[in-house]
Amino acid sequence: MSIHTIRMPDIGEGIAEVEIVEWRVEVGDFVAEDQTLCDVMTDKAAVEVPSPVAGRVVELGGAVGQVMAVGSVLIRIDDGSGAGETAAAPVPPALAAAVPPASAPLAAPPPSLDLATPPPPPAAAPTPSASPSIAPRALAAPAVRERARVLGIDLSRLKGSGPDGRIVHADLDAARSTGARAGVMADAPTDGTRAVKLIGLRRAIAQKMLLSKRSIPHFTYVEEVDVTEMVALREALNRQYAAQRGELSPLALAIRAIVRAVANFPQVNARFDDEAGVLTLYDAVHLGVATQTDGGLMVPVLRQAQTLNLWDCSQAIAELAAKARAGKATRDELSGSTLTVTSLGKLGGIVSTPVINHPEVAIVGINRIVARPMVRDLRDGTVQVRLMMNLSSSFDHRVVDGAVAAAYIQRVRQLLEAPATLFID
């Protein structure tokens, strides 16, 4: 046999280790060249690792949830040539040019796998296309696969309702209600509880939130904003330009105000290095846009947001959100934000206490728009129904004083309440 040792690739950007979030193959499977072997998770994004060779899997180098160093042995594959064990298989060029050597050998293979038995002649070996082991797999995010495993749901029996037929959490809920289950796993609990290990994006989110709350003394400032005129402006612009330039989202107008107000308060568009005690202020606003996905919260970055017009901003937001939800956002698209905005849309509630995206120093939270009676003229007590929206924003009190935070949000409010001023330089 000829055993190819494939090592954990260098994903780039100085990443020293990654987490295995899903194996796409098992010991004994036949794989084709360029077939995905596993999904790994960096501190930001999920990456698929393809196979540089075709053959039979003889050993996996790590378990789901295990954090592995770049260059450590990921998998061993027998190509059936009978030439003996080869040097480490090259990493696909798209992932890296080279990887460091492994620091230790893999453990012995499972007893059920008899490596002493010669493989069949190459001509008789099953081809990857003929093997049932590599039948097309259901498309689903790692978090959805983990939940399906816990619930005992066979993903191959489901038809996904997400983009490109991707299975989403709603499909699992529907499967539970219709009984499309593969039976409860042997180790599933029977007392109405279940233990779910945090892996992949969910674990990265947990670690990020813990770091933020442990290291940043948060304070939250809430202000209500009359957005009646902003909503009217959006509706007018959409009536006139939607056919040619696309629909404007309310978030695009809110972002324009948030970004333009930074010019008067550069302290909020910054990153703070805890260890060095250095606050770095940025001229450009690289705005993180918190986005809910099936796997959890992701923050794609709207770069140079201060240069975008309303339509470019609205389109960029939609494209970044779609890539994040489809699991196609790159590490570059998920890194480098200097200020973050978060909105739950219609679920935005009245008040929230958003968590700062470490190492940034501010996050602006947008709550839902509601119609409320408001006193418009104090002289005669005239009451009108107005569209109101709260801004619930958090700041790092080590570097942003309360007065500065309040003044910044008040400036955002002024711009939104008189939306014509959004276009005055």
Residue pairs with C-beta under 8 A, 6 or more apart in sequence:
1 78
1 80
1 81
1 82
1 84
1 85
1 115
1 118
1 119
2 78
2 79
2 80
2 81
2 82
2 83
2 84
2 85
2 86
3 58
3 76
3 77
3 78
3 84
3 85
3 86
4 52
4 53
4 55
4 76
4 77
4 78
4 79
4 86
4 88
4 89
5 73
5 76
5 85
5 86
5 87
5 88
5 89
5 102
6 37
6 51
6 52
6 53
6 73
6 74
6 75
6 76
6 77
6 88
6 89
6 91
7 71
7 72
7 73
7 74
7 88
7 89
7 91
7 99
7 101
7 102
8 18
8 40
8 49
8 61
8 68
8 69
8 70
8 71
8 72
8 73
8 74
8 99
9 49
9 70
9 91
9 92
9 95
9 96
9 99
10 70
10 71
10 91
10 95
10 96
10 97
10 98
10 99
11 18
11 40
11 42
11 47
11 70
11 95
11 96
11 331
12 95
12 96
12 331
13 331
13 335
15 42
15 43
15 70
16 69
16 70
17 67
17 68
17 69
17 70
18 40
18 41
18 42
18 47
18 67
18 68
18 70
19 40
19 41
19 65
19 66
19 67
19 68
19 199
19 200
19 203
20 38
20 39
20 40
20 41
20 62
20 63
20 64
20 65
20 66
20 68
21 38
21 39
21 40
21 41
21 46
21 64
21 65
21 142
21 199
21 200
21 201
22 38
22 39
22 64
22 142
22 145
22 200
23 37
23 38
23 60
23 64
24 35
24 36
24 37
24 38
24 39
24 137
25 31
25 35
25 37
25 38
25 57
25 60
25 75
25 133
25 134
26 57
26 60
26 133
27 57
27 58
27 59
27 60
27 109
27 110
27 113
28 56
28 57
28 113
28 133
29 56
29 57
29 131
29 133
29 134
30 54
30 55
30 56
30 57
30 125
30 126
30 127
30 128
30 131
30 133
30 134
31 37
31 51
31 54
31 55
31 56
31 57
31 77
31 128
31 134
32 51
32 54
32 128
32 129
32 134
33 51
33 52
33 53
33 54
34 50
34 51
34 52
34 92
35 50
35 51
35 128
35 134
36 48
36 49
36 50
36 51
37 49
37 50
37 51
37 74
37 75
38 48
38 49
38 74
38 75
39 46
39 47
39 48
39 49
39 142
39 200
40 46
40 47
40 49
40 68
41 47
41 142
41 199
41 200
41 201
41 203
41 204
42 331
43 204
44 204
44 331
44 334
44 335
45 329
45 330
45 331
45 334
46 142
46 200
46 201
46 295
46 327
47 95
49 74
49 95
50 92
51 75
51 77
52 89
52 90
52 91
52 92
53 77
53 79
53 89
54 79
54 128
55 77
55 78
55 79
55 80
56 77
56 78
56 80
56 119
56 125
57 75
57 76
57 77
58 76
58 77
58 78
58 109
58 113
58 115
59 75
59 76
59 106
59 109
59 113
60 75
61 68
61 72
61 73
61 74
61 75
61 76
61 106
62 68
62 72
62 74
64 199
65 197
65 199
65 203
68 74
69 103
70 99
70 100
71 99
71 100
71 101
71 102
71 103
72 102
72 103
72 104
73 102
73 105
73 106
76 106
77 89
78 119
80 119
80 120
80 122
80 125
81 122
82 118
82 119
82 122
88 99
88 101
88 102
91 97
91 98
91 99
109 115
119 125
128 134
137 155
137 156
138 155
138 156
138 158
138 160
138 167
139 160
139 162
139 164
139 165
139 166
139 167
140 148
140 155
140 160
140 166
140 167
140 168
141 166
141 168
141 201
141 293
141 294
141 295
141 327
142 199
142 200
142 201
142 295
143 200
143 201
143 202
143 294
143 295
143 296
144 155
144 167
144 168
144 169
144 172
144 294
144 295
145 155
146 196
146 197
146 199
146 200
147 169
147 172
147 196
148 154
148 155
148 167
148 172
149 185
150 185
150 188
150 194
150 196
151 172
151 175
151 176
151 181
152 181
152 182
152 183
152 184
152 185
152 188
153 172
153 175
153 176
153 180
153 181
153 182
154 180
154 181
154 182
155 167
157 175
157 180
157 182
158 167
158 171
158 172
158 175
158 180
159 165
159 171
160 166
160 167
160 168
160 171
161 167
161 168
161 170
161 171
162 168
162 171
162 294
162 326
163 322
163 325
163 326
164 326
166 294
166 326
168 294
169 294
174 180
175 181
188 194
189 195
198 206
200 295
201 293
201 295
201 296
201 298
202 295
202 296
205 296
205 297
208 357
208 358
209 355
211 358
212 355
212 356
212 357
212 358
213 355
215 274
215 358
216 356
216 358
216 361
216 396
216 398
217 396
217 397
217 398
218 353
218 355
218 356
218 394
218 395
218 396
218 397
219 394
219 395
219 397
219 402
219 405
220 353
220 354
220 392
220 393
220 394
220 395
221 392
221 393
221 394
221 395
221 402
221 405
221 406
221 409
222 351
222 390
222 391
222 392
222 393
223 390
223 391
223 406
223 409
223 410
223 413
224 388
224 389
224 390
224 391
225 388
225 389
225 390
225 391
225 412
225 413
225 416
225 417
226 374
226 386
226 387
226 388
226 417
227 250
227 369
227 387
227 388
227 389
227 416
227 417
228 386
228 387
229 417
229 418
229 419
230 250
230 253
230 254
230 416
230 417
230 419
231 250
231 369
231 387
233 253
233 419
233 420
234 248
234 250
234 253
237 248
237 310
238 247
238 248
241 248
241 311
242 248
245 311
246 311
246 314
246 315
247 314
248 310
248 311
248 314
249 314
249 317
249 318
250 369
251 289
251 314
251 317
251 341
251 343
251 366
252 310
252 311
252 313
252 314
252 317
253 310
253 416
253 419
253 422
254 341
254 343
254 366
254 416
255 287
255 289
255 302
255 305
255 313
255 317
255 341
256 310
256 313
256 415
256 422
257 412
257 415
257 416
257 422
258 287
258 339
258 341
258 364
258 412
259 285
259 287
259 305
259 306
260 306
260 415
260 422
261 408
261 411
261 412
261 415
262 268
262 269
262 285
262 306
262 339
263 306
264 408
264 411
265 404
265 407
265 408
265 411
266 281
266 282
267 281
267 361
267 399
267 400
267 404
268 339
268 361
268 362
268 395
268 400
268 404
268 405
268 408
269 281
269 282
269 285
269 338
269 339
269 362
270 279
270 280
270 281
270 282
270 338
270 360
270 361
270 362
270 399
271 279
271 280
271 282
271 338
271 359
271 360
271 361
272 278
272 279
272 280
272 359
272 360
272 361
272 396
272 398
272 399
273 279
273 280
273 359
274 359
279 361
279 399
282 338
284 303
284 304
284 306
284 338
285 304
285 305
285 306
285 338
285 339
286 301
286 302
286 303
286 304
286 305
286 336
286 337
286 338
286 339
287 301
287 302
287 305
287 337
287 338
287 339
287 340
287 341
288 299
288 300
288 301
288 302
288 337
288 339
288 340
288 341
288 357
288 360
289 299
289 300
289 301
289 302
289 317
289 320
289 321
289 340
289 341
290 297
290 298
290 299
290 340
290 341
290 342
290 343
290 354
290 357
291 297
291 298
291 299
291 300
291 320
291 321
291 324
291 325
292 344
293 324
293 325
293 327
294 325
295 327
298 324
298 329
298 334
299 334
299 337
299 340
299 357
300 320
300 321
300 323
300 324
300 329
300 333
300 334
301 320
301 333
301 334
301 335
301 336
301 337
302 308
302 313
302 316
302 317
302 320
303 336
305 313
308 316
320 329
320 333
323 329
323 333
324 333
324 334
337 357
337 360
338 360
339 360
339 362
339 363
339 364
340 356
340 357
340 360
340 362
340 363
340 364
341 363
341 364
341 365
341 366
342 354
342 363
342 364
342 365
342 366
343 365
343 366
343 367
344 352
344 367
344 368
345 368
346 368
347 368
348 365
348 366
348 367
348 368
349 367
349 368
350 367
350 368
350 370
350 390
351 367
351 390
351 392
352 365
352 367
352 392
353 365
353 392
353 394
354 363
354 364
354 365
354 392
354 393
354 394
355 363
355 394
356 362
356 363
356 394
356 395
356 396
357 363
360 396
361 395
361 396
361 399
361 400
362 393
362 394
362 395
362 396
362 400
362 405
362 408
363 393
363 394
364 391
364 393
364 409
364 412
365 391
365 392
365 393
365 394
366 389
366 391
367 389
367 390
367 391
367 392
368 389
369 387
369 388
369 389
370 387
370 388
370 389
371 385
371 386
371 387
371 388
372 385
372 386
372 388
373 383
373 384
373 385
373 386
374 383
374 384
374 385
374 386
374 388
375 381
375 382
375 383
376 382
376 383
376 384
376 386
389 416
391 409
391 412
391 413
393 405
393 409
395 405
414 421
415 421
415 422
